Protein backbone atom coordinates (compact mmCIF):
# COMPACT_ATOMS: atom_id res chain seq x y z
CA UNK A 1 0.00 0.00 0.00
CA UNK A 2 2.73 2.41 0.89
CA UNK A 3 6.46 2.66 1.08
CA UNK A 4 6.32 1.16 4.53
CA UNK A 5 9.84 -0.17 4.39
CA UNK A 6 10.87 3.00 6.22
CA UNK A 7 8.60 2.29 9.18
CA UNK A 8 9.72 0.31 12.25
CA UNK A 9 9.34 -3.42 12.60
CA UNK A 10 8.06 -3.31 16.16
CA UNK A 11 5.66 -5.04 18.47
CA UNK A 12 4.81 -4.41 22.09
CA UNK A 13 4.87 -7.53 24.28
CA UNK A 14 3.14 -9.80 24.80
CA UNK A 15 2.19 -11.19 21.40
CA UNK A 16 -0.81 -13.45 21.59
CA UNK A 17 -0.22 -17.10 20.79
CA UNK A 18 -3.49 -17.50 18.91
CA UNK A 19 -4.43 -15.98 15.57
CA UNK A 20 -6.91 -13.48 17.01
CA UNK A 21 -4.01 -11.06 17.11
CA UNK A 22 -4.14 -8.12 19.53
CA UNK A 23 -7.76 -8.61 20.64
CA UNK A 24 -6.85 -9.02 24.30
CA UNK A 25 -4.29 -6.22 24.10
CA UNK A 26 -6.88 -3.85 22.68
CA UNK A 27 -9.40 -4.75 25.38
CA UNK A 28 -6.89 -4.32 28.19
CA UNK A 29 -5.64 -1.02 26.77
CA UNK A 30 -9.18 0.38 26.61
CA UNK A 31 -9.83 -0.71 30.19
CA UNK A 32 -6.66 1.01 31.37
CA UNK A 33 -7.56 4.27 29.67
CA UNK A 34 -11.14 4.20 30.93
CA UNK A 35 -9.93 3.37 34.40
CA UNK A 36 -7.60 6.33 34.32
CA UNK A 37 -10.49 8.60 33.40
CA UNK A 38 -12.62 7.32 36.25
CA UNK A 39 -9.98 7.22 38.94
CA UNK A 40 -7.60 9.79 40.30
CA UNK A 41 -4.36 9.88 38.31
CA UNK A 42 -1.39 8.72 40.31
CA UNK A 43 1.30 11.33 39.75
CA UNK A 44 4.82 9.99 39.76
CA UNK A 45 7.63 11.71 41.58
CA UNK A 46 10.04 13.89 39.65
CA UNK A 47 12.82 11.36 40.24
CA UNK A 48 10.74 8.50 38.86
CA UNK A 49 9.75 10.51 35.83
CA UNK A 50 13.33 11.46 35.05
CA UNK A 51 14.43 7.83 35.42
CA UNK A 52 11.73 6.67 33.03
CA UNK A 53 12.54 9.50 30.64
CA UNK A 54 16.20 8.43 30.51
CA UNK A 55 15.27 4.80 29.97
CA UNK A 56 12.86 5.78 27.21
CA UNK A 57 15.54 7.86 25.49
CA UNK A 58 17.99 4.97 25.69
CA UNK A 59 15.46 2.50 24.27
CA UNK A 60 14.59 4.88 21.44
CA UNK A 61 18.26 5.28 20.61
CA UNK A 62 18.53 1.53 20.15
CA UNK A 63 15.76 1.74 17.56
CA UNK A 64 17.64 4.16 15.31
CA UNK A 65 19.06 1.36 13.20
CA UNK A 66 15.60 0.23 12.11
CA UNK A 67 13.64 3.48 12.10
CA UNK A 68 13.73 6.10 9.39
CA UNK A 69 14.53 9.69 10.48
CA UNK A 70 11.00 10.76 9.58
CA UNK A 71 9.28 8.12 11.66
CA UNK A 72 7.70 9.46 14.85
CA UNK A 73 5.80 6.40 16.05
CA UNK A 74 6.48 5.45 19.65
CA UNK A 75 3.92 2.68 19.94
CA UNK A 76 6.49 0.14 21.04
CA UNK A 77 10.11 -0.19 22.03
CA UNK A 78 10.86 -3.83 21.27
CA UNK A 79 11.81 -5.40 17.95
CA UNK A 80 10.12 -8.54 16.76
CA UNK A 81 11.89 -11.77 17.56
CA UNK A 82 12.22 -14.26 14.69
CA UNK A 83 9.49 -16.37 16.30
CA UNK A 84 7.11 -13.41 16.58
CA UNK A 85 7.78 -12.37 13.01
CA UNK A 86 7.14 -15.91 11.76
CA UNK A 87 3.87 -16.01 13.70
CA UNK A 88 2.70 -12.89 11.89
CA UNK A 89 3.82 -14.28 8.54
CA UNK A 90 1.80 -17.43 9.25
CA UNK A 91 -1.21 -15.26 10.08
CA UNK A 92 -0.82 -13.45 6.77
CA UNK A 93 -0.63 -16.77 4.89
CA UNK A 94 -3.92 -17.82 6.49
CA UNK A 95 -5.59 -14.52 5.67
CA UNK A 96 -4.40 -14.47 2.07
CA UNK A 97 -6.25 -17.70 1.36
CA UNK A 98 -9.31 -15.44 1.08
CA UNK A 99 -7.78 -13.68 -1.95
CA UNK A 100 -6.99 -15.03 -5.40
CA UNK A 101 -3.28 -14.21 -5.31
CA UNK A 102 -0.17 -16.25 -6.07
CA UNK A 103 1.99 -15.52 -3.03
CA UNK A 104 5.76 -15.63 -3.55
CA UNK A 105 6.88 -14.05 -0.30
CA UNK A 106 5.67 -12.13 2.76
CA UNK A 107 7.44 -9.41 4.74
CA UNK A 108 6.19 -7.93 8.02
CA UNK A 109 6.34 -4.14 7.65
CA UNK A 110 4.58 -3.12 10.86
CA UNK A 111 3.65 -5.34 13.76
CA UNK A 112 2.59 -3.36 16.80
CA UNK A 113 -0.57 -2.68 18.76
CA UNK A 114 -1.66 0.06 16.39
CA UNK A 115 -0.75 -1.44 13.03
CA UNK A 116 -0.37 -4.78 11.32
CA UNK A 117 0.94 -4.41 7.76
CA UNK A 118 2.54 -6.92 5.43
CA UNK A 119 4.20 -6.50 2.03
CA UNK A 120 3.23 -9.48 -0.08
CA UNK A 121 5.17 -10.44 -3.19
CA UNK A 122 2.98 -12.08 -5.84
CA UNK A 123 3.45 -13.25 -9.41
CA UNK A 124 1.89 -9.95 -10.51
CA UNK A 125 3.95 -7.71 -8.25
CA UNK A 126 3.76 -6.50 -4.63
CA UNK A 127 0.52 -5.90 -2.74
CA UNK A 128 -0.25 -4.75 0.79
CA UNK A 129 -2.20 -6.69 3.44
CA UNK A 130 -3.35 -4.58 6.36
CA UNK A 131 -5.46 -4.91 9.48
CA UNK A 132 -7.77 -1.92 9.96
CA UNK A 133 -7.28 -0.66 13.50
CA UNK A 134 -10.78 0.77 13.91
CA UNK A 135 -14.16 -0.42 15.20
CA UNK A 136 -15.90 -2.32 12.43
CA UNK A 137 -18.53 0.32 11.62
CA UNK A 138 -15.95 3.08 11.28
CA UNK A 139 -13.65 0.74 9.37
CA UNK A 140 -16.38 0.05 6.81
CA UNK A 141 -16.96 3.76 6.27
CA UNK A 142 -13.27 4.27 5.49
CA UNK A 143 -12.91 1.13 3.34
CA UNK A 144 -15.80 2.10 1.06
CA UNK A 145 -14.53 5.70 0.97
CA UNK A 146 -11.12 4.56 -0.27
CA UNK A 147 -12.71 2.29 -2.87
CA UNK A 148 -14.85 5.22 -4.08
CA UNK A 149 -11.84 7.50 -4.39
CA UNK A 150 -9.68 4.93 -6.17
CA UNK A 151 -12.39 4.10 -8.71
CA UNK A 152 -12.92 7.82 -9.25
CA UNK A 153 -9.28 8.16 -10.23
CA UNK A 154 -8.01 9.85 -7.06
CA UNK A 155 -4.44 9.14 -6.04
CA UNK A 156 -5.16 6.62 -3.31
CA UNK A 157 -4.24 2.90 -3.35
CA UNK A 158 -6.91 0.74 -4.93
CA UNK A 159 -8.49 -2.08 -2.94
CA UNK A 160 -8.19 -5.63 -4.28
CA UNK A 161 -11.41 -7.61 -3.63
CA UNK A 162 -11.25 -11.08 -2.11
CA UNK A 163 -12.54 -14.28 -3.72
CA UNK A 164 -16.10 -13.36 -2.71
CA UNK A 165 -15.68 -9.98 -4.43
CA UNK A 166 -15.76 -8.25 -1.06
CA UNK A 167 -13.47 -5.35 -0.16
CA UNK A 168 -12.39 -6.93 3.13
CA UNK A 169 -12.15 -10.18 5.02
CA UNK A 170 -13.23 -10.40 8.65
CA UNK A 171 -11.00 -12.56 10.82
CA UNK A 172 -11.71 -12.64 14.52
CA UNK A 173 -12.80 -9.13 15.58
CA UNK A 174 -10.80 -7.38 12.86
CA UNK A 175 -11.20 -6.43 9.21
CA UNK A 176 -8.31 -7.08 6.83
CA UNK A 177 -7.88 -5.41 3.46
CA UNK A 178 -5.54 -5.94 0.50
CA UNK A 179 -4.36 -2.83 -1.35
CA UNK A 180 -2.21 -2.00 -4.31
CA UNK A 181 1.38 -1.42 -3.20
CA UNK A 182 2.47 2.15 -3.82
CA UNK A 183 6.14 3.02 -4.25
CA UNK A 184 7.29 6.53 -3.48
CA UNK A 185 9.25 8.69 -1.11
CA UNK A 186 8.01 10.65 1.92
CA UNK A 187 7.91 14.43 1.71
CA UNK A 188 10.66 16.45 3.33
CA UNK A 189 8.87 19.37 4.93
CA UNK A 190 11.98 21.47 5.37
CA UNK A 191 12.01 21.66 1.58
CA UNK A 192 9.69 24.39 0.27
CA UNK A 193 8.76 22.51 -2.90
CA UNK A 194 7.84 19.39 -0.93
CA UNK A 195 5.87 21.51 1.55
CA UNK A 196 3.85 23.02 -1.29
CA UNK A 197 3.25 19.65 -2.92
CA UNK A 198 2.00 17.96 0.24
CA UNK A 199 -0.50 20.78 0.79
CA UNK A 200 -1.68 20.57 -2.82
CA UNK A 201 -2.14 16.84 -2.33
CA UNK A 202 -4.39 17.50 0.64
CA UNK A 203 -6.50 19.96 -1.35
CA UNK A 204 -6.81 17.47 -4.20
CA UNK A 205 -7.90 14.78 -1.75
CA UNK A 206 -10.61 17.03 -0.28
CA UNK A 207 -11.85 17.96 -3.73
CA UNK A 208 -11.93 14.38 -5.03
CA UNK A 209 -13.81 13.10 -1.97
CA UNK A 210 -16.92 15.19 -2.62
CA UNK A 211 -19.70 12.88 -3.67
CA UNK A 212 -18.88 9.88 -1.50
CA UNK A 213 -21.83 8.28 0.21
CA UNK A 214 -21.40 5.00 2.13
CA UNK A 215 -23.51 2.03 1.01
CA UNK A 216 -26.80 1.27 2.71
CA UNK A 217 -26.20 -0.27 6.12
CA UNK A 218 -22.83 1.41 6.64
CA UNK A 219 -23.10 4.18 9.28
CA UNK A 220 -21.98 7.66 8.35
CA UNK A 221 -18.93 8.82 10.28
CA UNK A 222 -19.08 12.61 10.55
CA UNK A 223 -17.69 15.40 12.70
CA UNK A 224 -19.66 18.11 10.95
CA UNK A 225 -21.15 20.48 13.53
CA UNK A 226 -19.38 18.86 16.46
CA UNK A 227 -16.52 21.26 17.01
CA UNK A 228 -18.30 23.27 19.75
CA UNK A 229 -18.94 20.10 21.72
CA UNK A 230 -15.32 19.02 21.33
CA UNK A 231 -14.17 22.39 22.67
CA UNK A 232 -16.59 22.28 25.61
CA UNK A 233 -15.46 18.79 26.67
CA UNK A 234 -11.77 19.65 26.46
CA UNK A 235 -12.23 22.88 28.39
CA UNK A 236 -14.12 21.05 31.12
CA UNK A 237 -11.41 18.42 31.26
CA UNK A 238 -8.71 21.06 31.73
CA UNK A 239 -10.73 22.41 34.67
CA UNK A 240 -10.94 18.90 36.13
CA UNK A 241 -7.20 18.38 35.82
CA UNK A 242 -6.71 21.47 37.99
CA UNK A 243 -8.36 19.58 40.86
CA UNK A 244 -6.01 16.65 40.32
CA UNK A 245 -2.96 18.92 40.12
CA UNK A 246 -3.91 20.64 43.38
CA UNK A 247 -3.45 17.34 45.21
CA UNK A 248 0.25 17.21 44.26
CA UNK A 249 1.83 20.48 45.48
CA UNK A 250 5.34 18.99 45.32
CA UNK A 251 5.04 17.84 41.72
CA UNK A 252 6.74 20.35 39.33
CA UNK A 253 4.49 19.39 36.42
CA UNK A 254 1.31 19.98 38.44
CA UNK A 255 2.69 23.22 39.90
CA UNK A 256 3.48 24.57 36.43
CA UNK A 257 0.07 23.48 35.20
CA UNK A 258 -1.74 25.35 37.97
CA UNK A 259 0.40 28.46 37.51
CA UNK A 260 -0.27 28.78 33.78
CA UNK A 261 -3.49 27.03 32.81
CA UNK A 262 -6.07 29.70 33.79
CA UNK A 263 -5.33 32.12 30.88
CA UNK A 264 -5.42 29.13 28.51
CA UNK A 265 -8.82 28.03 29.80
CA UNK A 266 -10.07 31.60 29.52
CA UNK A 267 -8.99 31.80 25.88
CA UNK A 268 -10.46 28.35 25.19
CA UNK A 269 -13.86 29.62 26.38
CA UNK A 270 -13.42 32.78 24.33
CA UNK A 271 -12.52 30.69 21.27
CA UNK A 272 -15.73 28.68 21.64
CA UNK A 273 -17.75 31.90 21.72
CA UNK A 274 -15.94 33.20 18.66
CA UNK A 275 -16.67 29.97 16.82
CA UNK A 276 -20.38 30.14 17.69
CA UNK A 277 -20.50 33.79 16.61
CA UNK A 278 -18.82 32.99 13.29
CA UNK A 279 -20.45 31.55 10.13
CA UNK A 280 -19.31 28.08 11.28
CA UNK A 281 -22.83 26.63 11.56
CA UNK A 282 -23.94 28.00 8.19
CA UNK A 283 -20.84 26.51 6.55
CA UNK A 284 -21.58 23.17 8.20
CA UNK A 285 -25.13 23.24 6.84
CA UNK A 286 -23.83 23.93 3.33
CA UNK A 287 -21.21 21.17 3.47
CA UNK A 288 -23.72 18.61 4.75
CA UNK A 289 -25.53 18.84 1.40
CA UNK A 290 -22.41 17.66 -0.42
CA UNK A 291 -19.79 16.69 2.16
CA UNK A 292 -16.10 16.16 1.65
CA UNK A 293 -13.91 13.77 3.57
CA UNK A 294 -11.24 14.83 6.02
CA UNK A 295 -8.25 12.51 6.35
CA UNK A 296 -7.82 13.37 10.08
CA UNK A 297 -4.20 12.11 10.10
CA UNK A 298 -2.61 13.68 7.04
CA UNK A 299 1.12 14.30 6.98
CA UNK A 300 4.46 12.87 5.94
CA UNK A 301 3.58 9.44 7.31
CA UNK A 302 0.42 9.22 5.21
CA UNK A 303 1.44 10.71 1.89
CA UNK A 304 4.01 9.84 -0.76
CA UNK A 305 5.57 11.40 -3.83
CA UNK A 306 5.39 8.83 -6.61
CA UNK A 307 8.10 8.24 -9.23
CA UNK A 308 5.89 10.13 -11.70
CA UNK A 309 6.00 13.24 -9.51
CA UNK A 310 2.39 12.88 -8.39
CA UNK A 311 1.09 12.81 -4.82
CA UNK A 312 -0.42 9.72 -3.21
CA UNK A 313 -2.62 9.89 -0.10
CA UNK A 314 -2.48 6.72 1.97
CA UNK A 315 -3.78 5.21 5.23
CA UNK A 316 -7.36 6.46 5.07
CA UNK A 317 -8.48 4.52 8.16
CA UNK A 318 -9.60 7.61 10.10
CA UNK A 319 -11.49 9.52 7.39
CA UNK A 320 -14.75 11.26 8.28
CA UNK A 321 -16.97 13.99 6.92
CA UNK A 322 -15.85 17.37 8.22
CA UNK A 323 -14.94 20.87 7.14
CA UNK A 324 -11.70 20.66 5.13
CA UNK A 325 -9.93 23.20 7.34
CA UNK A 326 -9.79 20.64 10.15
CA UNK A 327 -7.07 18.82 8.20
CA UNK A 328 -5.30 22.13 7.59
CA UNK A 329 -5.24 22.90 11.31
CA UNK A 330 -3.83 19.49 12.14
CA UNK A 331 -1.22 19.80 9.41
CA UNK A 332 -0.14 23.42 9.87
CA UNK A 333 -0.13 24.17 13.61
CA UNK A 334 2.33 21.43 14.75
CA UNK A 335 4.74 22.31 11.93
CA UNK A 336 5.11 25.91 13.04
CA UNK A 337 6.28 24.94 16.52
CA UNK A 338 9.95 24.67 15.61
CA UNK A 339 12.03 27.53 16.94
CA UNK A 340 9.98 29.39 19.55
CA UNK A 341 8.43 31.76 17.05
CA UNK A 342 5.44 31.74 14.71
CA UNK A 343 6.84 31.01 11.26
CA UNK A 344 4.78 33.42 9.14
CA UNK A 345 6.62 32.47 5.96
CA UNK A 346 5.95 28.75 6.32
CA UNK A 347 2.33 29.46 7.28
CA UNK A 348 1.82 31.54 4.12
CA UNK A 349 3.54 28.94 1.90
CA UNK A 350 1.32 26.13 3.20
CA UNK A 351 -1.93 28.04 2.99
CA UNK A 352 -1.15 29.48 -0.47
CA UNK A 353 -0.29 26.03 -1.83
CA UNK A 354 -3.58 24.60 -0.56
CA UNK A 355 -5.55 27.52 -1.98
CA UNK A 356 -3.92 27.15 -5.38
CA UNK A 357 -6.10 24.03 -5.71
CA UNK A 358 -9.05 24.82 -3.42
CA UNK A 359 -9.46 28.52 -2.55
CA UNK A 360 -10.98 29.49 0.79
CA UNK A 361 -13.19 32.53 1.40
CA UNK A 362 -12.20 35.10 4.01
CA UNK A 363 -14.98 33.81 6.26
CA UNK A 364 -13.71 30.24 5.95
CA UNK A 365 -10.15 31.31 6.74
CA UNK A 366 -11.35 33.19 9.81
CA UNK A 367 -13.11 30.04 11.05
CA UNK A 368 -9.89 28.11 10.50
CA UNK A 369 -7.87 30.67 12.49
CA UNK A 370 -10.40 30.44 15.32
CA UNK A 371 -10.14 26.65 15.37
CA UNK A 372 -6.33 26.93 15.40
CA UNK A 373 -6.57 29.14 18.49
CA UNK A 374 -7.99 26.35 20.64
CA UNK A 375 -5.23 24.60 22.67
CA UNK A 376 -5.62 21.13 21.14
CA UNK A 377 -1.88 20.40 21.16
CA UNK A 378 -1.43 21.53 24.78
CA UNK A 379 -4.49 19.51 25.76
CA UNK A 380 -2.95 16.37 24.27
CA UNK A 381 0.27 16.84 26.24
CA UNK A 382 -1.58 17.33 29.53
CA UNK A 383 -3.79 14.32 28.80
CA UNK A 384 -0.68 12.20 28.30
CA UNK A 385 0.34 13.00 31.87
CA UNK A 386 -2.94 12.87 33.76
CA UNK A 387 -4.81 10.19 31.80
CA UNK A 388 -2.19 7.99 30.18
CA UNK A 389 0.26 8.70 33.03
CA UNK A 390 3.16 9.09 30.64
CA UNK A 391 6.48 10.23 32.16
CA UNK A 392 6.55 13.78 30.82
CA UNK A 393 8.97 16.35 32.17
CA UNK A 394 7.89 19.81 33.26
CA UNK A 395 10.03 21.32 30.47
CA UNK A 396 7.74 19.74 27.88
CA UNK A 397 4.75 21.40 29.50
CA UNK A 398 6.55 24.75 29.73
CA UNK A 399 7.39 24.63 26.02
CA UNK A 400 3.79 23.79 25.13
CA UNK A 401 2.49 26.72 27.19
CA UNK A 402 4.93 29.09 25.52
CA UNK A 403 3.89 27.93 22.07
CA UNK A 404 0.25 28.54 22.95
CA UNK A 405 1.11 32.12 23.85
CA UNK A 406 3.07 32.60 20.60
CA UNK A 407 0.28 31.02 18.58
CA UNK A 408 -2.37 33.17 20.27
CA UNK A 409 -0.62 36.43 19.40
CA UNK A 410 -0.14 35.45 15.75
CA UNK A 411 -3.65 34.12 15.19
CA UNK A 412 -5.40 36.98 16.95
CA UNK A 413 -3.60 39.33 14.57
CA UNK A 414 -4.79 37.28 11.60
CA UNK A 415 -8.37 37.13 12.87
CA UNK A 416 -8.40 40.92 13.29
CA UNK A 417 -7.65 41.26 9.57
CA UNK A 418 -10.87 39.44 8.65
CA UNK A 419 -13.38 41.49 10.63
MIPAMAR-52433 format. One record per residue (C-alpha): x, y, z. Coordinates in steps of 0.05 Angstrom, whole numbers, plus 32768, in hexadecimal, padded with zeros to 4 digits. Example, Ala and Ser with C-alpha at 12.3 -4.5 7.8 and 13.67 -1.06 7.14 Angstrom:
BEGIN
80F67FA6809C 81117FEB808F 
END
This chain:
BEGIN
800080008000 803780308012 808180358016 807E8017805B 80C57FFD8058 80D9803C807C 80AC802E80B8 80C2800680F5 80BB7FBC80FC 80A17FBE8143 80717F9B8171 80607FA881BA 80617F6981E6 803F7F3C81F0 802C7F2081AC 7FF07EF381B0 7FFC7EAA81A0 7FBA7EA2817A 7FA77EC08137 7F767EF28154 7FB07F238156 7FAD7F5E8187 7F657F54819D 7F777F4C81E6 7FAA7F8481E2 7F767FB381C6 7F447FA181FC 7F767FAA8234 7F8F7FEC8217 7F4880088214 7F3B7FF2825C 7F7B80148273 7F6980558251 7F218054826B 7F39804382B0 7F68807F82AE 7F2E80AC829C 7F04809282D5 7F388090830B 7F6880C48326 7FA980C682FE 7FE480AE8326 801A80E3831B 806080C8831B 809980EA8340 80C981168319 810080E38325 80D780AA8309 80C380D282CD 810B80E582BD 8121809D82C4 80EB80858295 80FB80BE8265 814480A98262 813180608257 810180748220 8137809D81FE 816880638202 8135803281E5 8124806281AD 816D806A819C 8173801F8193 813B8023815F 816180538132 817D801B8108 8138800580F2 8111804680F2 8113807A80BC 812380C280D2 80DC80D780C0 80BA80A280E9 809A80BD8129 807480808141 8082806D8189 804E8036818F 8082800381A5 80CA7FFC81B9 80D97FB381A9 80EC7F948167 80CA7F55814F 80EE7F15815F 80F47EE38126 80BE7EB98146 808E7EF4814C 809C7F098104 808F7EC280EB 804D7EC08112 80367EFE80EE 804C7EE280AB 80247EA380B9 7FE87ECF80CA 7FF07EF38087 7FF37EB18062 7FB27E9C8082 7F907EDE8071 7FA87EDF8029 7F837E9E801B 7F467ECB8016 7F647EEE7FD9 7F747ED37F94 7FBE7EE47F96 7FFD7EBB7F87 80287ECA7FC3 80737EC77FB9 808A7EE77FFA 80717F0D8037 80957F44805F 807C7F6180A0 807F7FAD8099 805C7FC280D9 80497F958113 80347FBD8150 7FF57FCA8177 7FDF80018148 7FF17FE38105 7FF97FA080E2 80137FA8809B 80337F76806D 80547F7E8029 80417F427FFE 80677F2F7FC0 803C7F0E7F8B 80457EF77F44 80267F397F2E 804F7F667F5B 804B7F7E7FA3 800A7F8A7FC9 7FFB7FA18010 7FD47F7A8045 7FBD7FA4807F 7F937F9E80BE 7F657FDA80C7 7F6E7FF3810E 7F28800F8116 7EE57FF88130 7EC27FD280F9 7E8D800680E8 7EC1803E80E2 7EEF800F80BB 7EB880018088 7EAD804B807D 7EF78055806E 7EFE80178043 7EC4802A8015 7EDD80728013 7F22805B7FFB 7F02802E7FC7 7ED780687FAE 7F1380967FA8 7F3E80637F85 7F0880527F52 7EFE809C7F47 7F4680A37F33 7F6080C57F73 7FA780B77F87 7F9980847FBE 7FAB803A7FBD 7F76800F7F9D 7F567FD67FC5 7F5C7F8F7FAA 7F1C7F687FB7 7F1F7F227FD6 7F057EE27FB6 7EBE7EF57FCA 7EC67F387FA7 7EC57F5B7FEB 7EF37F957FFD 7F087F75803F 7F0D7F348064 7EF77F3080AD 7F247F0580D8 7F167F038122 7F007F498138 7F287F6C8101 7F207F7F80B8 7F5A7F728089 7F627F948045 7F917F89800A 7FA97FC77FE5 7FD47FD87FAA 801C7FE47FC0 8031802B7FB4 807B803C7FAB 809280837FBA 80B980AE7FEA 80A080D58026 809E81218022 80D581498043 80B181838063 80F081AD806B 80F081B18020 80C281E88005 80AF81C27FC6 809D81847FED 807581AE801F 804D81CC7FE6 804181897FC6 802881678005 7FF681A08010 7FDE819B7FC8 7FD581517FD1 7FA8815E800D 7F7E818F7FE5 7F78815D7FAC 7F6281287FDD 7F2C81557FFA 7F1381677FB5 7F1181207F9B 7EEC81067FD9 7EAE81307FCC 7E7681027FB7 7E8680C67FE2 7E4B80A68004 7E548064802B 7E2A80298014 7DE880198036 7DF47FFB807A 7E37801C8085 7E32805480BA 7E48809980A7 7E8580B080CE 7E8280FC80D3 7E9E813480FE 7E77816A80DB 7E59819A810F 7E7C81798149 7EB681A98154 7E9281D1818B 7E85819281B2 7ECE817C81AB 7EE581C081C5 7EB481BE8200 7ECB81788215 7F1581898211 7F0B81CA8238 7EE681A5826E 7F1C81708271 7F5281A5827B 7F2981C082B5 7F25817A82D3 7F70817082CC 7F7A81AD82F8 7F5981888331 7F88814D8326 7FC5817A8322 7FB2819D8364 7FBB815B8388 800581588375 8025819A838E 806B817C838A 806581658342 808781978313 805A818482D8 801A81908301 803681D0831E 804681EB82D9 800181D682C0 7FDD81FB82F7 8008823982EE 7FFB824082A4 7FBA821D8290 7F87825282A4 7F958282826A 7F948247823A 7F5082318254 7F378278824E 7F4C827C8206 7F2F823781F8 7EEB82508210 7EF4829081E7 7F06826681A9 7EC5823E81B1 7E9D827E81B2 7EC182988175 7EB382578150 7E68825B8162 7E6682A4814C 7E888294810A 7E67827780CB 7E7E823280E2 7E37821580E7 7E21823080A4 7E5F82128083 7E5081CF80A4 7E0981D18089 7E2381DF8043 7E5881A78045 7E268174805F 7E018179801C 7E4081617FF8 7E74814E802B 7EBE81438021 7EEA81138047 7F1F81298078 7F5B80FA807F 7F64810B80CA 7FAC80F280CA 7FCC8112808D 8016811E808C 805981018077 804880BD8092 800880B88068 801D80D68026 805080C57FF1 806F80E47FB3 806C80B17F7C 80A280A57F47 807680CB7F16 807881097F42 803081027F58 801681007FA0 7FF880C27FC0 7FCC80C67FFE 7FCE80868027 7FB480688069 7F6D80818065 7F56805A80A3 7F40809880CA 7F1A80BE8094 7ED980E180A6 7EAD8118808A 7EC3815B80A4 7ED581A1808F 7F16819D8067 7F3981D08093 7F3C819D80CB 7F73817880A4 7F9681BB8098 7F9781CA80E2 7FB3818680F3 7FE8818C80BC 7FFD81D480C5 7FFD81E38110 802F81AD8127 805F81BE80EF 806682068105 807E81F3814A 80C781ED8138 80F182278153 80C8824C8187 80A9827B8155 806D827B8126 8089826C80E1 8060829C80B7 808482898077 8077823F807E 802F824D8092 802482778052 804782438026 801A820B8040 7FD98231803C 7FE9824E7FF7 7FFA82097FDB 7FB881EC7FF5 7F9182267FD8 7FB2821F7F94 7F8681E17F8E 7F4B81F07FBC 7F43823A7FCD 7F24824E8010 7EF8828B801C 7F0C82BE8050 7ED482A4807D 7EEE825D8077 7F3582728087 7F1D829880C4 7EFA825980DD 7F3A823280D2 7F63826580FA 7F3082618132 7F3582158133 7F81821B8134 7F7D82478172 7F60820F819D 7F9781EC81C5 7F9081A781A7 7FDA819881A7 7FE381AF81F0 7FA681868203 7FC5814781E5 80058151820D 7FE0815B824F 7FB4811E8240 7FF280F48236 80078104827D 7FC5810182A3 7FA080CC827C 7FD480A0825C 800580AE8295 803F80B68265 808280CD8283 808381148268 80B381478283 809E818C8299 80C981AA8261 809B818B822E 805F81AC824E 808381EF8253 809481ED8208 804C81DC81F7 803282168220 8063824681FE 804E822F81B9 8005823B81CB 8016828281DD 803D828C819C 8006826C8174 7FD182978195 7FF482D98184 7FFD82C5813B 7FB782AA8130 7F9482E48153 7FB883138123 7FA082EA80E8 7F5982E78101 7F588332810A 7F67833980BF 7F27831580AD 7EF4833E80D5 
END
